[in-house]
């Protein structure tokens, strides 16, 4: 079984399918192979086997590997088999399911019969040796490549088949595209490890390397965005991750919050944080979950939800009464204010300023005037 | 004497139903008392809801604010609960406004009667509302239905007796 290589199951140019048979189990020598029952396909160039349930599990062997083969009749409780003896493994063989095997022959066990036809076709192909005359080149997708003897369907059936093929191709293309991304991520992880180890070495050798160079190197790291971001992988998902994240947010958000008067809408926080991170962006869920942990982690920030559903992050030191008192002053000063005017006055976003006015109204300090001109707030003189 | 508007009348938020419960309470009370004093001043005993929306009572053209129909209904409901308003029809389009409740009128009338030593005498309704003797009184010019109710209230109290003639047209009152 070590002659087989992993394949994607697609036929190559000049390669044609000759016959396929379901219900075939593979044997490594006399032992049952580790795979389940599947489909055996014979093409002009290769012997291919594909798992029934998991179509990703697909292996093939060039027909040139076959030394000779013979039938083995079935019996009671035993299916008929074809025993295939093989040449030794060539040195440049692609990896397959088996690294090595003590046997140099395999068996195909036909649980659903069909061995007679398969044997006949195999004999034909081994005689004709068509693979020698038709060198294979770049593989082209031929849809599933499995429908042997597929007639050129016309009409609706044909259209449906074409659509199905196209869909499968798109699927394949997408997963191939993402393959690269996951490879890149693996590489990125390696790079992070490498940079970390170098950084550590630098730290150890503090005396030999000048401050200057260390700083320079660290700035390179930073510009690559690898200032040790807290990633899901390094810290796992779930609450541990959110806790670490919450701590990081606690540090990060102090300054911006103070600039903005102690309160920021969660959407603003989301944009700010992700822009700073560069890579390993946060999902909104993760952000919300991390923010919910502020209180339990005794961080000086709080997540707060207003009646209207708006969520904000505010400094713990931020006093609501002060805000409302100052809001009342502002409104009394000007006689009356709309949310927009108030926002302009305070340099806040309209959303937050409206929340503040609504809160003051709830407390009974303000009352509202709702007309075609818009919503205005007055000091509550009632 | 022209009607004196309360300060709220020129305060724009007065015309928006306040969401804050406490504020709303105060607002509705102010509206009730405004409506009643307006009706009293203009001697209005019935109101047509549609007309009311356009009348200066609920519509302040100077500040360009007026009460919405919804809010007017809420104010009327408050008045009804207090006993100052009664719907004349099922659709709530016309109502009686009793800026003095029947009991209050009854009391006034009885006071006048006893002050003038006319207890146990008999009057007609007309005498009471339109007689020369009652010119100075507040209940002078009171509409008949209102007068009747007030007297009925007195009757319930045991302070008066309403005597109907056989033809049911004239009614007499005897203060007891």
Interface residues (C-beta under 8 A of the other chain):
Chain A: X336 X361 X362 X364 X367 X368 X369 X370 X371 X376 X378 X380 X381 X382
Chain B: X7 X8 X11 X12 X13 X15 X16 X18 X19 X20 X22 X23 X26 X27 X30 X64 X65
